[in-house]
Amino acid sequence: MIRYIMVAAVMAVASLLQAQKLTGTIKDAISGEPLAGANVILDDSVAFAVTNPSGEYFFETVAPGRHTLTVSFIGYKRGVIHDVWIRNGKTITEDIELAPDPTSLSEVLITEPRRLNEIGKMTISEEQINRFAATYYDPARLVTISPDVAVSNDQNNRISVRGISPNYNTWRLEDVEIVNPNHLSNAGTFSD
């Protein structure tokens, strides 16, 4: 029984020794703004933390003694604090300001030529007309497969492309301009 009490007492004392905390805020040295996402390393990767949106970091259980705190953030010089003294049962606050380092990033050059897309024109082949169901060989129905085409009525030619009025659409059949692509009885008039 005494052995169990001694083991429990040793474990309780050991847990008290590990109750030390280390917190702080990482800020920009010039503007004073908090740096969210900065890397905070305690004793060369013994413990690791990332700052929250307020620039704060937390180490919950730190062994008592002297530690080294290293902070890094893209575009800033590395910050190092040696001899951070952690005492039993205490919460230590270490705020660090990082100086900007604009020369730390190398230049990025994009050299891929931009491919030119011909916009404003859609050519429909006979194969495309046959491939889609419910087109009834009607090109006005076939263009509705495009996401930027809106149709107000399925029975007429009032098709809006990219929000532009249907009056500005041009229909061509075998590269000859036609007034209306519908195969209805009033085809060729603007009244459909």
C-alpha positions in Angstrom: 0.0 0.0 0.0 2.8 2.4 0.9 4.4 1.6 -2.4 1.3 2.7 -4.3 1.2 6.0 -2.3 4.8 6.6 -3.1 4.3 6.0 -6.8 1.3 8.3 -6.8 3.3 11.0 -5.0 6.2 10.8 -7.4 3.8 11.0 -10.4 2.1 14.1 -8.9 5.4 15.8 -8.3 6.5 15.0 -11.8 3.4 16.4 -13.3 3.8 19.6 -11.3 7.3 20.0 -12.7 5.9 19.8 -16.2 3.2 22.4 -15.6 5.3 25.3 -16.9 4.0 27.2 -19.9 5.6 29.4 -22.5 3.5 31.9 -24.5 4.0 35.0 -26.5 3.1 37.1 -29.6 5.1 37.4 -32.9 4.8 40.8 -34.5 6.2 42.8 -37.4 9.0 45.0 -36.1 8.0 48.0 -38.3 4.1 48.0 -38.3 3.5 46.0 -35.0 1.0 43.8 -36.8 0.7 40.2 -35.6 2.2 37.6 -37.9 -0.2 34.7 -38.3 1.3 31.4 -39.4 4.9 32.0 -38.1 6.9 28.9 -37.1 8.0 28.9 -33.4 10.6 26.2 -32.5 11.7 25.4 -29.0 15.2 23.9 -28.5 15.9 22.9 -32.1 12.7 21.0 -32.8 12.0 19.6 -29.3 8.6 21.4 -29.6 7.0 23.2 -32.5 4.1 25.7 -32.7 2.5 27.9 -35.3 1.1 31.3 -34.4 -2.7 31.8 -34.6 -4.4 34.7 -36.5 -3.5 37.0 -33.5 0.1 36.1 -33.8 0.1 34.2 -30.5 1.9 30.9 -29.8 1.5 28.5 -26.9 3.7 25.7 -25.4 1.7 24.0 -22.7 4.2 21.7 -21.0 7.8 22.9 -21.0 10.5 21.4 -18.8 12.1 23.8 -16.4 15.5 25.2 -17.3 17.1 27.3 -20.1 15.7 27.0 -23.6 16.3 28.6 -27.0 13.3 29.9 -28.9 13.6 30.3 -32.7 11.0 32.0 -34.9 10.8 32.1 -38.7 8.3 33.5 -41.1 8.5 33.9 -44.9 9.8 37.4 -45.9 11.2 38.1 -42.4 14.6 37.6 -40.8 14.8 34.7 -38.4 14.4 35.6 -34.7 16.3 33.7 -32.0 16.2 34.2 -28.2 18.8 32.3 -26.2 18.5 31.5 -22.5 14.7 31.6 -22.1 14.5 30.7 -18.4 11.5 28.5 -17.5 10.8 28.2 -13.7 8.7 25.6 -11.9 4.9 26.2 -12.2 5.3 29.6 -14.0 3.9 30.9 -17.3 6.6 32.8 -19.2 5.7 35.3 -21.9 8.2 36.0 -24.7 7.1 38.5 -27.3 9.2 38.6 -30.5 9.4 41.2 -33.3 10.7 40.1 -36.7 12.3 42.5 -39.1 11.3 42.3 -42.7 13.8 40.7 -45.1 12.7 41.6 -48.6 15.7 40.0 -50.2 15.0 36.5 -48.9 12.7 35.5 -51.7 13.9 34.9 -55.2 12.2 36.1 -58.4 9.6 34.0 -60.0 9.4 34.2 -63.8 6.5 32.7 -65.8 7.5 32.0 -69.4 4.7 29.8 -70.8 3.1 31.7 -73.7 -0.6 32.4 -73.3 -2.8 30.4 -75.6 -5.3 32.6 -77.4 -8.9 31.4 -77.3 -11.3 32.5 -80.0 -14.3 33.8 -78.0 -17.7 34.8 -79.3 -18.0 32.0 -81.8 -19.3 28.5 -81.4 -19.1 26.0 -84.4 -21.4 23.0 -84.1 -20.7 20.0 -86.3 -23.3 17.4 -87.4 -21.6 14.9 -85.2 -22.3 17.1 -82.1 -25.9 17.5 -83.1 -26.3 13.7 -83.4 -24.4 13.0 -80.1 -26.8 14.9 -77.8 -30.3 13.7 -77.0 -33.4 15.9 -77.4 -31.8 18.4 -79.8 -34.2 17.5 -82.6 -31.5 18.7 -85.0 -32.2 22.2 -83.7 -29.0 24.2 -83.2 -30.8 26.6 -80.9 -31.4 23.7 -78.5 -27.8 22.5 -78.9 -26.1 25.7 -77.8 -27.9 25.5 -74.5 -25.3 22.9 -73.4 -22.9 25.7 -72.8 -22.9 27.1 -69.3 -23.0 30.7 -70.4 -26.1 30.4 -72.5 -29.6 31.1 -71.1 -32.9 30.4 -72.9 -36.2 32.0 -71.8 -38.5 29.9 -74.0 -37.7 26.5 -75.6 -39.9 27.3 -78.6 -38.2 30.4 -79.9 -34.8 31.8 -80.6 -34.5 34.2 -77.6 -31.1 32.9 -76.5 -28.9 35.1 -74.3 -25.2 34.5 -74.4 -23.2 35.8 -71.4 -26.0 38.1 -70.5 -26.1 39.9 -73.8 -29.4 40.6 -75.5 -30.6 37.9 -78.0 -30.9 40.7 -80.6 -27.1 40.6 -81.0 -26.7 36.9 -81.9 -25.7 36.0 -85.4 -26.6 32.6 -86.8 -24.7 31.0 -89.7 -25.5 27.9 -91.7 -22.5 26.6 -93.7 -20.8 30.0 -93.1 -23.8 32.0 -94.6 -25.6 34.3 -92.2 -29.2 33.4 -91.6 -31.9 35.4 -89.7 -33.2 32.5 -87.6 -32.1 28.9 -87.1 -35.5 27.6 -86.1 -37.3 25.1 -88.3 -40.7 26.4 -87.4 -43.2 27.9 -89.8 -42.3 31.5 -89.0 -38.6 31.0 -89.4 -36.8 34.0 -90.8 -38.7 36.6 -88.8 -37.7 38.4 -85.7 -41.0 37.8 -84.0 -40.3 34.3 -82.7 
